[in-house]
Amino acid sequence: MSISMPKITPHLCFNDQAEEAVDFYVSIFKNSRVMNVTRYGQEEHGAEGQVRTVRFQIDGQELIATNGGPYFKFSDGISLYVSCDTQEEVDYLWEKLSEGGEKQECGWLKDKYGVTWEITPRIAWEMVNDPDPEKSQRVVKAIYKMEKLDAEKIKQASEGSLEN
């Protein structure tokens, strides 16, 4: 049996909450689904019958979740960056993903499983990378002052009309 996979697939290692976390993510994002679940067999690392891996998609992006035990810890050194088309999408994802977790600055949050996310309006990336360094710096400074990102304030910062 051949299973086709993308060349690069983010792999999230949980202690024992892989299935619960995947169900949570799939319930939040559109165009999401569980693709495959494997379970531990006899004489494997985990308890027989416990979920070993879950292959899934969130908004079309393929990922893998594993119950790897307490050895694995998530770190802020890697995050899942979500580029949102509307402020409503930013607001929705920010609230849903931060439930039971930790809201941070600059559009970052840590969910209740310890996974770090960046929930960002699509225009933020464009404006932070504006070829005009003054515009770019204004946008970066505005973002540094925000917790949840606000697309309108980012636009105002780019235009130079945002009041400090």
Rosetta constraint file for C-alpha pairs under 8 A:
AtomPair CA 5 CA 9 HARMONIC 7.78 0.50
AtomPair CA 6 CA 62 HARMONIC 7.71 0.50
AtomPair CA 9 CA 62 HARMONIC 6.19 0.50
AtomPair CA 9 CA 63 HARMONIC 5.44 0.50
AtomPair CA 9 CA 64 HARMONIC 7.07 0.50
AtomPair CA 10 CA 62 HARMONIC 7.44 0.50
AtomPair CA 10 CA 63 HARMONIC 5.04 0.50
AtomPair CA 10 CA 64 HARMONIC 6.38 0.50
AtomPair CA 11 CA 63 HARMONIC 5.86 0.50
AtomPair CA 11 CA 64 HARMONIC 4.64 0.50
AtomPair CA 11 CA 65 HARMONIC 5.78 0.50
AtomPair CA 11 CA 66 HARMONIC 7.51 0.50
AtomPair CA 12 CA 63 HARMONIC 7.60 0.50
AtomPair CA 12 CA 64 HARMONIC 6.11 0.50
AtomPair CA 12 CA 65 HARMONIC 4.70 0.50
AtomPair CA 12 CA 66 HARMONIC 6.28 0.50
AtomPair CA 13 CA 18 HARMONIC 7.50 0.50
AtomPair CA 13 CA 65 HARMONIC 5.82 0.50
AtomPair CA 13 CA 66 HARMONIC 4.81 0.50
AtomPair CA 13 CA 67 HARMONIC 6.05 0.50
AtomPair CA 13 CA 68 HARMONIC 5.71 0.50
AtomPair CA 13 CA 72 HARMONIC 6.18 0.50
AtomPair CA 13 CA 73 HARMONIC 7.68 0.50
AtomPair CA 13 CA 74 HARMONIC 7.92 0.50
AtomPair CA 14 CA 18 HARMONIC 5.61 0.50
AtomPair CA 14 CA 65 HARMONIC 7.08 0.50
AtomPair CA 14 CA 66 HARMONIC 5.88 0.50
AtomPair CA 14 CA 67 HARMONIC 5.00 0.50
AtomPair CA 14 CA 68 HARMONIC 5.84 0.50
AtomPair CA 14 CA 69 HARMONIC 6.70 0.50
AtomPair CA 14 CA 70 HARMONIC 7.65 0.50
AtomPair CA 14 CA 72 HARMONIC 6.62 0.50
AtomPair CA 14 CA 73 HARMONIC 7.44 0.50
AtomPair CA 14 CA 113 HARMONIC 7.89 0.50
AtomPair CA 15 CA 67 HARMONIC 5.30 0.50
AtomPair CA 15 CA 68 HARMONIC 5.43 0.50
AtomPair CA 15 CA 69 HARMONIC 4.01 0.50
AtomPair CA 15 CA 70 HARMONIC 4.79 0.50
AtomPair CA 15 CA 71 HARMONIC 7.43 0.50
AtomPair CA 15 CA 72 HARMONIC 6.72 0.50
AtomPair CA 16 CA 67 HARMONIC 4.76 0.50
AtomPair CA 16 CA 68 HARMONIC 6.96 0.50
AtomPair CA 16 CA 69 HARMONIC 6.15 0.50
AtomPair CA 17 CA 21 HARMONIC 5.91 0.50
AtomPair CA 17 CA 67 HARMONIC 6.60 0.50
AtomPair CA 17 CA 113 HARMONIC 7.74 0.50
AtomPair CA 18 CA 22 HARMONIC 6.09 0.50
AtomPair CA 18 CA 51 HARMONIC 7.51 0.50
AtomPair CA 18 CA 53 HARMONIC 7.40 0.50
AtomPair CA 18 CA 54 HARMONIC 7.12 0.50
AtomPair CA 18 CA 65 HARMONIC 5.46 0.50
AtomPair CA 18 CA 66 HARMONIC 5.64 0.50
AtomPair CA 18 CA 67 HARMONIC 5.51 0.50
AtomPair CA 19 CA 23 HARMONIC 6.15 0.50
AtomPair CA 19 CA 51 HARMONIC 6.89 0.50
AtomPair CA 19 CA 54 HARMONIC 6.76 0.50
AtomPair CA 19 CA 65 HARMONIC 7.69 0.50
AtomPair CA 20 CA 24 HARMONIC 6.25 0.50
AtomPair CA 21 CA 25 HARMONIC 6.25 0.50
AtomPair CA 21 CA 113 HARMONIC 6.94 0.50
AtomPair CA 22 CA 26 HARMONIC 5.99 0.50
AtomPair CA 22 CA 34 HARMONIC 7.70 0.50
AtomPair CA 22 CA 54 HARMONIC 7.55 0.50
AtomPair CA 22 CA 56 HARMONIC 7.42 0.50
AtomPair CA 22 CA 65 HARMONIC 7.31 0.50
AtomPair CA 23 CA 27 HARMONIC 6.11 0.50
AtomPair CA 24 CA 28 HARMONIC 6.60 0.50
AtomPair CA 25 CA 29 HARMONIC 6.40 0.50
AtomPair CA 25 CA 58 HARMONIC 6.88 0.50
AtomPair CA 26 CA 30 HARMONIC 7.63 0.50
AtomPair CA 26 CA 32 HARMONIC 5.19 0.50
AtomPair CA 26 CA 33 HARMONIC 5.88 0.50
AtomPair CA 26 CA 34 HARMONIC 7.48 0.50
AtomPair CA 26 CA 57 HARMONIC 7.53 0.50
AtomPair CA 26 CA 58 HARMONIC 6.02 0.50
AtomPair CA 27 CA 32 HARMONIC 7.77 0.50
AtomPair CA 28 CA 93 HARMONIC 7.36 0.50
AtomPair CA 28 CA 96 HARMONIC 7.02 0.50
AtomPair CA 28 CA 97 HARMONIC 7.96 0.50
AtomPair CA 29 CA 58 HARMONIC 5.92 0.50
AtomPair CA 29 CA 59 HARMONIC 5.74 0.50
AtomPair CA 30 CA 58 HARMONIC 7.23 0.50
AtomPair CA 30 CA 59 HARMONIC 5.45 0.50
AtomPair CA 31 CA 57 HARMONIC 7.69 0.50
AtomPair CA 31 CA 58 HARMONIC 6.51 0.50
AtomPair CA 31 CA 59 HARMONIC 4.59 0.50
AtomPair CA 31 CA 60 HARMONIC 5.86 0.50
AtomPair CA 32 CA 56 HARMONIC 7.43 0.50
AtomPair CA 32 CA 57 HARMONIC 5.03 0.50
AtomPair CA 32 CA 58 HARMONIC 4.35 0.50
AtomPair CA 32 CA 59 HARMONIC 5.14 0.50
AtomPair CA 32 CA 60 HARMONIC 6.25 0.50
AtomPair CA 33 CA 56 HARMONIC 5.70 0.50
AtomPair CA 33 CA 57 HARMONIC 5.34 0.50
AtomPair CA 33 CA 58 HARMONIC 6.75 0.50
AtomPair CA 34 CA 54 HARMONIC 7.11 0.50
AtomPair CA 34 CA 55 HARMONIC 6.26 0.50
AtomPair CA 34 CA 56 HARMONIC 4.31 0.50
AtomPair CA 34 CA 57 HARMONIC 6.48 0.50
AtomPair CA 35 CA 54 HARMONIC 7.47 0.50
AtomPair CA 35 CA 55 HARMONIC 5.37 0.50
AtomPair CA 35 CA 56 HARMONIC 4.97 0.50
AtomPair CA 35 CA 57 HARMONIC 7.27 0.50
AtomPair CA 36 CA 54 HARMONIC 5.74 0.50
AtomPair CA 36 CA 55 HARMONIC 5.03 0.50
AtomPair CA 36 CA 56 HARMONIC 6.90 0.50
AtomPair CA 37 CA 51 HARMONIC 6.98 0.50
AtomPair CA 37 CA 52 HARMONIC 7.58 0.50
AtomPair CA 37 CA 53 HARMONIC 5.78 0.50
AtomPair CA 37 CA 54 HARMONIC 4.53 0.50
AtomPair CA 37 CA 55 HARMONIC 6.41 0.50
AtomPair CA 38 CA 51 HARMONIC 5.98 0.50
AtomPair CA 38 CA 52 HARMONIC 5.47 0.50
AtomPair CA 38 CA 53 HARMONIC 5.25 0.50
AtomPair CA 38 CA 54 HARMONIC 6.54 0.50
AtomPair CA 39 CA 48 HARMONIC 7.26 0.50
AtomPair CA 39 CA 49 HARMONIC 5.24 0.50
AtomPair CA 39 CA 50 HARMONIC 5.34 0.50
AtomPair CA 39 CA 51 HARMONIC 4.32 0.50
AtomPair CA 39 CA 52 HARMONIC 4.71 0.50
AtomPair CA 39 CA 53 HARMONIC 6.90 0.50
AtomPair CA 40 CA 44 HARMONIC 6.07 0.50
AtomPair CA 40 CA 45 HARMONIC 7.38 0.50
AtomPair CA 40 CA 46 HARMONIC 5.80 0.50
AtomPair CA 40 CA 47 HARMONIC 6.33 0.50
AtomPair CA 40 CA 48 HARMONIC 4.94 0.50
AtomPair CA 40 CA 49 HARMONIC 5.27 0.50
AtomPair CA 40 CA 50 HARMONIC 5.56 0.50
AtomPair CA 40 CA 51 HARMONIC 6.27 0.50
AtomPair CA 40 CA 52 HARMONIC 5.42 0.50
AtomPair CA 41 CA 47 HARMONIC 7.62 0.50
AtomPair CA 41 CA 48 HARMONIC 4.82 0.50
AtomPair CA 41 CA 49 HARMONIC 6.28 0.50
AtomPair CA 42 CA 47 HARMONIC 7.82 0.50
AtomPair CA 42 CA 48 HARMONIC 5.49 0.50
AtomPair CA 43 CA 48 HARMONIC 7.67 0.50
AtomPair CA 44 CA 48 HARMONIC 7.37 0.50
AtomPair CA 46 CA 50 HARMONIC 6.62 0.50
AtomPair CA 46 CA 52 HARMONIC 7.30 0.50
AtomPair CA 46 CA 67 HARMONIC 7.97 0.50
AtomPair CA 46 CA 68 HARMONIC 7.91 0.50
AtomPair CA 46 CA 69 HARMONIC 7.98 0.50
AtomPair CA 51 CA 66 HARMONIC 7.69 0.50
AtomPair CA 51 CA 67 HARMONIC 6.65 0.50
AtomPair CA 52 CA 66 HARMONIC 5.55 0.50
AtomPair CA 52 CA 67 HARMONIC 5.38 0.50
AtomPair CA 52 CA 68 HARMONIC 7.53 0.50
AtomPair CA 53 CA 64 HARMONIC 6.74 0.50
AtomPair CA 53 CA 65 HARMONIC 5.50 0.50
AtomPair CA 53 CA 66 HARMONIC 4.36 0.50
AtomPair CA 53 CA 67 HARMONIC 6.56 0.50
AtomPair CA 54 CA 64 HARMONIC 5.62 0.50
AtomPair CA 54 CA 65 HARMONIC 5.09 0.50
AtomPair CA 54 CA 66 HARMONIC 6.45 0.50
AtomPair CA 55 CA 62 HARMONIC 7.32 0.50
AtomPair CA 55 CA 63 HARMONIC 6.01 0.50
AtomPair CA 55 CA 64 HARMONIC 4.49 0.50
AtomPair CA 55 CA 65 HARMONIC 6.49 0.50
AtomPair CA 56 CA 62 HARMONIC 5.69 0.50
AtomPair CA 56 CA 63 HARMONIC 5.48 0.50
AtomPair CA 56 CA 64 HARMONIC 6.18 0.50
AtomPair CA 56 CA 65 HARMONIC 7.95 0.50
AtomPair CA 57 CA 61 HARMONIC 5.05 0.50
AtomPair CA 57 CA 62 HARMONIC 4.29 0.50
AtomPair CA 57 CA 63 HARMONIC 5.97 0.50
AtomPair CA 58 CA 62 HARMONIC 6.63 0.50
AtomPair CA 58 CA 63 HARMONIC 7.70 0.50
AtomPair CA 68 CA 72 HARMONIC 6.79 0.50
AtomPair CA 73 CA 114 HARMONIC 7.99 0.50
AtomPair CA 74 CA 114 HARMONIC 5.90 0.50
AtomPair CA 74 CA 115 HARMONIC 6.07 0.50
AtomPair CA 74 CA 116 HARMONIC 7.87 0.50
AtomPair CA 75 CA 114 HARMONIC 7.79 0.50
AtomPair CA 75 CA 115 HARMONIC 7.58 0.50
AtomPair CA 75 CA 116 HARMONIC 7.47 0.50
AtomPair CA 76 CA 116 HARMONIC 6.08 0.50
AtomPair CA 78 CA 116 HARMONIC 7.05 0.50
AtomPair CA 79 CA 115 HARMONIC 7.08 0.50
AtomPair CA 79 CA 116 HARMONIC 4.73 0.50
AtomPair CA 79 CA 117 HARMONIC 5.06 0.50
AtomPair CA 79 CA 118 HARMONIC 6.63 0.50
AtomPair CA 80 CA 115 HARMONIC 7.98 0.50
AtomPair CA 80 CA 116 HARMONIC 6.39 0.50
AtomPair CA 80 CA 117 HARMONIC 4.64 0.50
AtomPair CA 80 CA 118 HARMONIC 6.08 0.50
AtomPair CA 81 CA 117 HARMONIC 5.83 0.50
AtomPair CA 81 CA 118 HARMONIC 4.61 0.50
AtomPair CA 81 CA 119 HARMONIC 6.37 0.50
AtomPair CA 81 CA 120 HARMONIC 7.45 0.50
AtomPair CA 82 CA 117 HARMONIC 7.30 0.50
AtomPair CA 82 CA 118 HARMONIC 5.90 0.50
AtomPair CA 82 CA 119 HARMONIC 5.06 0.50
AtomPair CA 82 CA 120 HARMONIC 6.01 0.50
AtomPair CA 83 CA 119 HARMONIC 6.60 0.50
AtomPair CA 83 CA 120 HARMONIC 5.18 0.50
AtomPair CA 83 CA 121 HARMONIC 5.69 0.50
AtomPair CA 83 CA 122 HARMONIC 4.92 0.50
AtomPair CA 84 CA 89 HARMONIC 5.94 0.50
AtomPair CA 84 CA 90 HARMONIC 5.95 0.50
AtomPair CA 84 CA 119 HARMONIC 7.16 0.50
AtomPair CA 84 CA 120 HARMONIC 5.83 0.50
AtomPair CA 84 CA 121 HARMONIC 4.68 0.50
AtomPair CA 84 CA 122 HARMONIC 5.27 0.50
AtomPair CA 85 CA 89 HARMONIC 6.84 0.50
AtomPair CA 85 CA 121 HARMONIC 6.14 0.50
AtomPair CA 85 CA 122 HARMONIC 5.73 0.50
AtomPair CA 86 CA 90 HARMONIC 6.54 0.50
AtomPair CA 86 CA 121 HARMONIC 6.54 0.50
AtomPair CA 86 CA 122 HARMONIC 7.95 0.50
AtomPair CA 86 CA 151 HARMONIC 7.99 0.50
AtomPair CA 87 CA 91 HARMONIC 6.08 0.50
AtomPair CA 87 CA 121 HARMONIC 6.68 0.50
AtomPair CA 87 CA 150 HARMONIC 6.90 0.50
AtomPair CA 87 CA 151 HARMONIC 6.21 0.50
AtomPair CA 88 CA 92 HARMONIC 6.07 0.50
AtomPair CA 89 CA 93 HARMONIC 6.05 0.50
AtomPair CA 90 CA 94 HARMONIC 5.85 0.50
AtomPair CA 90 CA 119 HARMONIC 6.11 0.50
AtomPair CA 90 CA 120 HARMONIC 6.49 0.50
AtomPair CA 90 CA 121 HARMONIC 6.51 0.50
AtomPair CA 90 CA 148 HARMONIC 7.96 0.50
AtomPair CA 90 CA 149 HARMONIC 7.55 0.50
AtomPair CA 91 CA 95 HARMONIC 6.19 0.50
AtomPair CA 91 CA 148 HARMONIC 7.78 0.50
AtomPair CA 92 CA 96 HARMONIC 6.12 0.50
AtomPair CA 93 CA 97 HARMONIC 5.74 0.50
AtomPair CA 93 CA 119 HARMONIC 7.10 0.50
AtomPair CA 94 CA 98 HARMONIC 5.95 0.50
AtomPair CA 94 CA 109 HARMONIC 7.72 0.50
AtomPair CA 94 CA 119 HARMONIC 6.44 0.50
AtomPair CA 94 CA 148 HARMONIC 7.01 0.50
AtomPair CA 95 CA 99 HARMONIC 6.30 0.50
AtomPair CA 97 CA 101 HARMONIC 7.53 0.50
AtomPair CA 97 CA 109 HARMONIC 7.75 0.50
AtomPair CA 97 CA 110 HARMONIC 7.84 0.50
AtomPair CA 97 CA 111 HARMONIC 5.52 0.50
AtomPair CA 97 CA 112 HARMONIC 7.90 0.50
AtomPair CA 98 CA 102 HARMONIC 5.88 0.50
AtomPair CA 98 CA 103 HARMONIC 6.09 0.50
AtomPair CA 98 CA 109 HARMONIC 6.23 0.50
AtomPair CA 98 CA 110 HARMONIC 6.49 0.50
AtomPair CA 98 CA 111 HARMONIC 5.10 0.50
AtomPair CA 98 CA 112 HARMONIC 7.09 0.50
AtomPair CA 99 CA 111 HARMONIC 6.91 0.50
AtomPair CA 99 CA 112 HARMONIC 6.86 0.50
AtomPair CA 100 CA 111 HARMONIC 6.78 0.50
AtomPair CA 100 CA 112 HARMONIC 4.97 0.50
AtomPair CA 101 CA 109 HARMONIC 7.43 0.50
AtomPair CA 101 CA 110 HARMONIC 5.49 0.50
AtomPair CA 101 CA 111 HARMONIC 4.31 0.50
AtomPair CA 101 CA 112 HARMONIC 4.15 0.50
AtomPair CA 101 CA 113 HARMONIC 7.53 0.50
AtomPair CA 101 CA 114 HARMONIC 7.44 0.50
AtomPair CA 102 CA 109 HARMONIC 5.66 0.50
AtomPair CA 102 CA 110 HARMONIC 5.04 0.50
AtomPair CA 102 CA 111 HARMONIC 6.41 0.50
AtomPair CA 102 CA 112 HARMONIC 7.58 0.50
AtomPair CA 103 CA 108 HARMONIC 6.74 0.50
AtomPair CA 103 CA 109 HARMONIC 4.52 0.50
AtomPair CA 103 CA 110 HARMONIC 6.48 0.50
AtomPair CA 103 CA 147 HARMONIC 7.14 0.50
AtomPair CA 103 CA 148 HARMONIC 7.97 0.50
AtomPair CA 104 CA 108 HARMONIC 5.11 0.50
AtomPair CA 104 CA 109 HARMONIC 4.97 0.50
AtomPair CA 104 CA 110 HARMONIC 7.45 0.50
AtomPair CA 104 CA 147 HARMONIC 5.83 0.50
AtomPair CA 104 CA 148 HARMONIC 7.95 0.50
AtomPair CA 105 CA 109 HARMONIC 7.63 0.50
AtomPair CA 105 CA 144 HARMONIC 6.93 0.50
AtomPair CA 105 CA 145 HARMONIC 7.46 0.50
AtomPair CA 105 CA 146 HARMONIC 5.91 0.50
AtomPair CA 105 CA 147 HARMONIC 3.98 0.50
AtomPair CA 105 CA 148 HARMONIC 6.98 0.50
AtomPair CA 106 CA 143 HARMONIC 5.44 0.50
AtomPair CA 106 CA 144 HARMONIC 5.41 0.50
AtomPair CA 106 CA 145 HARMONIC 7.17 0.50
AtomPair CA 106 CA 146 HARMONIC 5.49 0.50
AtomPair CA 106 CA 147 HARMONIC 5.21 0.50
AtomPair CA 106 CA 148 HARMONIC 6.67 0.50
AtomPair CA 106 CA 149 HARMONIC 6.57 0.50
AtomPair CA 107 CA 118 HARMONIC 5.40 0.50
AtomPair CA 107 CA 119 HARMONIC 5.32 0.50
AtomPair CA 107 CA 120 HARMONIC 6.14 0.50
AtomPair CA 107 CA 143 HARMONIC 7.91 0.50
AtomPair CA 107 CA 146 HARMONIC 7.18 0.50
AtomPair CA 107 CA 147 HARMONIC 5.48 0.50
AtomPair CA 107 CA 148 HARMONIC 4.72 0.50
AtomPair CA 107 CA 149 HARMONIC 5.18 0.50
AtomPair CA 108 CA 116 HARMONIC 6.96 0.50
AtomPair CA 108 CA 117 HARMONIC 5.60 0.50
AtomPair CA 108 CA 118 HARMONIC 4.43 0.50
AtomPair CA 108 CA 119 HARMONIC 6.39 0.50
AtomPair CA 108 CA 147 HARMONIC 7.34 0.50
AtomPair CA 108 CA 148 HARMONIC 7.51 0.50
AtomPair CA 109 CA 116 HARMONIC 5.70 0.50
AtomPair CA 109 CA 117 HARMONIC 5.39 0.50
AtomPair CA 109 CA 118 HARMONIC 6.53 0.50
AtomPair CA 109 CA 119 HARMONIC 7.90 0.50
AtomPair CA 110 CA 114 HARMONIC 5.53 0.50
AtomPair CA 110 CA 115 HARMONIC 5.46 0.50
AtomPair CA 110 CA 116 HARMONIC 4.36 0.50
AtomPair CA 110 CA 117 HARMONIC 6.20 0.50
AtomPair CA 111 CA 115 HARMONIC 5.50 0.50
AtomPair CA 111 CA 116 HARMONIC 6.48 0.50
AtomPair CA 111 CA 117 HARMONIC 7.57 0.50
AtomPair CA 119 CA 148 HARMONIC 7.69 0.50
AtomPair CA 119 CA 149 HARMONIC 7.53 0.50
AtomPair CA 120 CA 124 HARMONIC 6.71 0.50
AtomPair CA 120 CA 149 HARMONIC 6.35 0.50
AtomPair CA 121 CA 125 HARMONIC 7.79 0.50
AtomPair CA 121 CA 149 HARMONIC 7.18 0.50
AtomPair CA 121 CA 150 HARMONIC 7.60 0.50
AtomPair CA 121 CA 151 HARMONIC 5.93 0.50
AtomPair CA 122 CA 126 HARMONIC 7.22 0.50
AtomPair CA 123 CA 127 HARMONIC 6.09 0.50
AtomPair CA 123 CA 151 HARMONIC 7.20 0.50
AtomPair CA 124 CA 128 HARMONIC 5.94 0.50
AtomPair CA 124 CA 139 HARMONIC 7.85 0.50
AtomPair CA 124 CA 151 HARMONIC 7.23 0.50
AtomPair CA 124 CA 154 HARMONIC 6.74 0.50
AtomPair CA 125 CA 129 HARMONIC 6.22 0.50
AtomPair CA 126 CA 130 HARMONIC 6.17 0.50
AtomPair CA 127 CA 135 HARMONIC 7.43 0.50
AtomPair CA 127 CA 136 HARMONIC 6.01 0.50
AtomPair CA 127 CA 139 HARMONIC 6.67 0.50
AtomPair CA 127 CA 154 HARMONIC 7.94 0.50
AtomPair CA 127 CA 155 HARMONIC 7.95 0.50
AtomPair CA 127 CA 158 HARMONIC 6.75 0.50
AtomPair CA 128 CA 135 HARMONIC 7.87 0.50
AtomPair CA 128 CA 136 HARMONIC 4.74 0.50
AtomPair CA 128 CA 137 HARMONIC 7.35 0.50
AtomPair CA 128 CA 139 HARMONIC 5.96 0.50
AtomPair CA 128 CA 140 HARMONIC 6.17 0.50
AtomPair CA 129 CA 136 HARMONIC 6.15 0.50
AtomPair CA 130 CA 135 HARMONIC 6.65 0.50
AtomPair CA 130 CA 136 HARMONIC 5.38 0.50
AtomPair CA 131 CA 136 HARMONIC 7.45 0.50
AtomPair CA 132 CA 136 HARMONIC 6.31 0.50
AtomPair CA 133 CA 137 HARMONIC 5.97 0.50
AtomPair CA 134 CA 138 HARMONIC 6.22 0.50
AtomPair CA 135 CA 139 HARMONIC 6.31 0.50
AtomPair CA 135 CA 157 HARMONIC 7.39 0.50
AtomPair CA 135 CA 158 HARMONIC 4.91 0.50
AtomPair CA 135 CA 159 HARMONIC 7.06 0.50
AtomPair CA 135 CA 160 HARMONIC 7.37 0.50
AtomPair CA 136 CA 140 HARMONIC 6.23 0.50
AtomPair CA 136 CA 158 HARMONIC 6.85 0.50
AtomPair CA 137 CA 141 HARMONIC 6.08 0.50
AtomPair CA 138 CA 142 HARMONIC 6.17 0.50
AtomPair CA 138 CA 157 HARMONIC 5.48 0.50
AtomPair CA 138 CA 158 HARMONIC 6.09 0.50
AtomPair CA 138 CA 160 HARMONIC 7.24 0.50
AtomPair CA 139 CA 143 HARMONIC 6.16 0.50
AtomPair CA 139 CA 154 HARMONIC 5.83 0.50
AtomPair CA 139 CA 155 HARMONIC 7.86 0.50
AtomPair CA 139 CA 157 HARMONIC 5.22 0.50
AtomPair CA 139 CA 158 HARMONIC 5.49 0.50
AtomPair CA 140 CA 144 HARMONIC 6.22 0.50
AtomPair CA 141 CA 145 HARMONIC 6.69 0.50
AtomPair CA 142 CA 146 HARMONIC 6.80 0.50
AtomPair CA 142 CA 153 HARMONIC 7.57 0.50
AtomPair CA 142 CA 154 HARMONIC 6.67 0.50
AtomPair CA 142 CA 157 HARMONIC 6.43 0.50
AtomPair CA 143 CA 147 HARMONIC 7.99 0.50
AtomPair CA 143 CA 149 HARMONIC 6.77 0.50
AtomPair CA 143 CA 154 HARMONIC 7.13 0.50
AtomPair CA 146 CA 150 HARMONIC 7.76 0.50
AtomPair CA 149 CA 154 HARMONIC 7.90 0.50
AtomPair CA 150 CA 154 HARMONIC 6.28 0.50
AtomPair CA 151 CA 155 HARMONIC 6.24 0.50
AtomPair CA 152 CA 156 HARMONIC 6.20 0.50
AtomPair CA 153 CA 157 HARMONIC 6.06 0.50
AtomPair CA 153 CA 162 HARMONIC 6.57 0.50
AtomPair CA 154 CA 158 HARMONIC 6.27 0.50
AtomPair CA 155 CA 159 HARMONIC 6.28 0.50
AtomPair CA 156 CA 160 HARMONIC 6.04 0.50
AtomPair CA 156 CA 161 HARMONIC 5.03 0.50
AtomPair CA 156 CA 162 HARMONIC 4.85 0.50
AtomPair CA 157 CA 161 HARMONIC 5.97 0.50
AtomPair CA 157 CA 162 HARMONIC 4.87 0.50
